[in-house]
């Protein structure tokens, strides 16, 4: 199988949604650890982030 080379902009575009989700999860964890959010609010926020995850199907 031949590999396709991607330029930096293409890679950045592909990874941007994942980076946004990871950043949001980090913010939620920080808020939970410093006590500025409740367990219930953090759980809702994590579910919201999870809902943005694209569904992967088996190949």
LORO-765658 format. One record per residue (C-alpha): x, y, z; residue in one letter; residue number from 1. Coordinates in steps of 0.2 Angstrom, whole numbers, always signed. Layout:
N
<<X,Y,Z>,A,NUM>
...
END
This chain:
59
<<+0,+0,+0>,X,1>
<<+7,+17,-5>,X,2>
<<+8,+30,+9>,X,3>
<<+1,+47,+6>,X,4>
<<+12,+62,+12>,X,5>
<<+2,+76,+20>,X,6>
<<+8,+93,+23>,X,7>
<<+8,+102,+39>,X,8>
<<-8,+111,+36>,X,9>
<<-17,+95,+32>,X,10>
<<-10,+86,+47>,X,11>
<<-15,+101,+58>,X,12>
<<-33,+101,+51>,X,13>
<<-34,+82,+54>,X,14>
<<-29,+84,+72>,X,15>
<<-38,+100,+77>,X,16>
<<-54,+92,+83>,X,17>
<<-44,+79,+94>,X,18>
<<-34,+93,+101>,X,19>
<<-49,+103,+105>,X,20>
<<-57,+88,+114>,X,21>
<<-41,+84,+124>,X,22>
<<-39,+103,+129>,X,23>
<<-57,+103,+135>,X,24>
<<-55,+87,+145>,X,25>
<<-39,+95,+153>,X,26>
<<-49,+110,+158>,X,27>
<<-63,+99,+165>,X,28>
<<-50,+89,+175>,X,29>
<<-42,+105,+182>,X,30>
<<-58,+112,+187>,X,31>
<<-63,+96,+196>,X,32>
<<-46,+95,+205>,X,33>
<<-46,+113,+211>,X,34>
<<-64,+112,+217>,X,35>
<<-72,+125,+205>,X,36>
<<-84,+112,+197>,X,37>
<<-95,+98,+205>,X,38>
<<-93,+80,+201>,X,39>
<<-110,+81,+192>,X,40>
<<-106,+96,+182>,X,41>
<<-89,+88,+177>,X,42>
<<-98,+72,+172>,X,43>
<<-110,+81,+161>,X,44>
<<-96,+91,+153>,X,45>
<<-86,+75,+149>,X,46>
<<-102,+67,+142>,X,47>
<<-103,+82,+131>,X,48>
<<-85,+80,+125>,X,49>
<<-88,+62,+122>,X,50>
<<-103,+66,+111>,X,51>
<<-92,+76,+99>,X,52>
<<-81,+61,+96>,X,53>
<<-83,+54,+79>,X,54>
<<-90,+36,+79>,X,55>
<<-77,+24,+72>,X,56>
<<-83,+9,+63>,X,57>
<<-73,-8,+61>,X,58>
<<-64,-9,+44>,X,59>
END
